[in-house]
Amino acid sequence: MTVYESFIAVNDNSSTTIYQNNWTAQTFVIGSTGTNEDFYLQGIDLKGRAYSPGSCYFSIRETDNFLPSGVDLVCGSKADSELSSSISWINVDLGSTLLLKKDTRYAIIMRSPLADSMFSPLQMIIGNGYQGGIAYASITSGSTWSIRTFNVDFRVYGLSAGYKVCYDFSNSNNSFALKNLNSSNIILRG
């Protein structure tokens, strides 16, 4: 898989707190830091830490006038047992067939509806310098958004639109195949 868009702060020792109705979004434009082509989204990585926040949800949305907009195009979650209180990359497998388009702005939405602001927040690592987007905050569970002056550390990865994902659930290991539509090559992953 290819990292299509990313931001990793040089000095990433600050964080933003996500809990209950307080959500964070990070916008990005395909092609700002990586290959500018259509691709099938497979997942996202976000740098952060958690203190028993309950289930956390991470999704992709479209944007309207730079702001996150609409409903989740795809969503993944992480349980407490999958999160660390040490700063680390949180890998969210979105395993989707969602096609993200080149030169298009999207938003990563981060939320933790059961977390408490003092005792069990989800904290995402932040910095400055990403030119393809900016972070936004919502205190209304995503109904309204306000611009922030930082970026959340993230990576967006996927498979070139030249590949088609073909799932095979007929066996016990739920393997899948990637077929390159531009040739007869088939790449098996299991």
N, C-alpha and C positions, 0 to 999 in steps of 0.2 A: 504494500500500500504506500501511497505517496502523501507527504504532508503538503497540502495545497495552500494553507494560510497559517501564519503563526505570529505570535508576539511573546518574547521572553525578555522581561526587564533586566537591565544591567544591575541595578540595585533594587532587588525585589524583596525588601524586608518590611514592607507595609502591607496592610490588608484591608479589605472591606468586609463587613459582617452581614450575613444573610440569615433572616429568621422570619417566621410567620408571614405577615403581609409585606415585609421588606425584601424585595427581590432586586437582583442586579442583572443587567444585560450588557453584553459586549458586542458591538457591531463590527463587521468585517466585510471587505470587498474582495471577491475572488480575483487573484492576480496582483494584489498589492505587494505581497512578499514571495509568492510562489508562482507556479505555472498558471498562466491565465487560460484555462480551458474548462469546458463542462466536465463534471465528474459525478460519480455516484458516491454520496456521503456514506462513510462507514463508521465514523466515530469522532469524538473530540477528546482532548486532554485539557484539563484545567489544573492549575497549580494552587493548592490550598491545604487546609487542615480542618478537622472537625472535632467537636467535643460532644459526642452522643446526640446529634441533632435529630435522630429519627431518619426516615427516608428522605433523601434529597433528590430533586428532579432537575434534569438538564435537557433543554430542548433547543430546536432551531425554529425561528420564525422569519417571515419576510419583514421588510421595513417599508415605511411610508414617510416621506419627507425626513429621512434619516432615523426616525424613531422605530422601535420594535412595534410590529403591527400584526393583528389577526390572531389566529390560533396556532398552536404548535403544529409544525409540518411533520415533526418526528420528535419523540421524547424517550429518554432513558433515565434510569434511576440507580441510586446507590443506597444500600442499607448501612446502618451503623457499623456492622461487622466488616464492611468493605472500605471504611474510611479510617484514616490515621490522625492522631493528634499532632503528629510531626508534619512539617511542611513536605509535601510530596505531590507528584503528578497524580491526578484522579482521572483514570481512563474510563470514559463512558462509551460503551459499545452501542452504537445506534443501529448497526447491522441492517440498514435500510436500503431500499432501492430508490431513495430520494435523489433526484438529479438536481445538483446545484449548477447554476449557469455562470459562465465567465462574465466578468465585469459587473456582477450583481452584488448588491449589499444585502447581507443577512444579519440576524442577531442570534447570539447564544443567550438563552435565558437560564438563570440559576435561581432556584428557590428551595426553601426548606420549611414547609408549613408548620411543622411541629416543634421546631427549634425555639429555644428561649434566648433572648438577647444577651444575657449575662452568663448563663450556666451551660448552654448547649448550642452555641452558634456554629454555623458553617462559615469559615473565613476563606476568602479567595485572595491570593497574592496579587498585588497591583504594582504598576510602575507607569512610566511615561515614555512616549516616543513612537507608538504605532501610528502610521500615517493613514491606514485604511479604515479607521473607525475610532470609536470612543466608547467609554462605558456610560451606562444610564442607570438610574435608580428609580424604583417605584415603591411607594409606601401604600399602594392600593392594589396589591396582588396583580400588577401588570395592566391595570386600567389606564393609568396615566404614567408618564415617564418624565424625569428631569435629567438633564445632562450632567455628567460628572467630569472632573478634570484629570482623569487617569484612565489607564487600560488594565484589563485583567490578563494575566499570563494565560495563553491558550495555544492550542494546535488543532487544526481541522484537517482530517485526513480521509482519503477515499481512493476510489479506483477510476481510472480514466473512462470517459464515456464510450471509448472504443471497446470496452469490455462489457459483457452482460453477465449478471450474476444468475446462476442456475442452481437452485437448491435441490438436494436429493435427500428426502426424509425417509426413503425406503429402507435404510439400514439403521443399525443401532447407534452409530456414531454421528449421525446428522451431518454428513460431509456436504460440501458444495463445490461446484466447479465454476471457474471463470473462463468464459470463452471469448477470445479476442475476435471481435467482429470483422477486423481487417485482415485476418488470416485464418487458417484452420487450427491454430494452436489452442490447446485446452490446458489450463493450469488447474491442477486439483489441490484443494486445501481441505484439511480435515480437522 
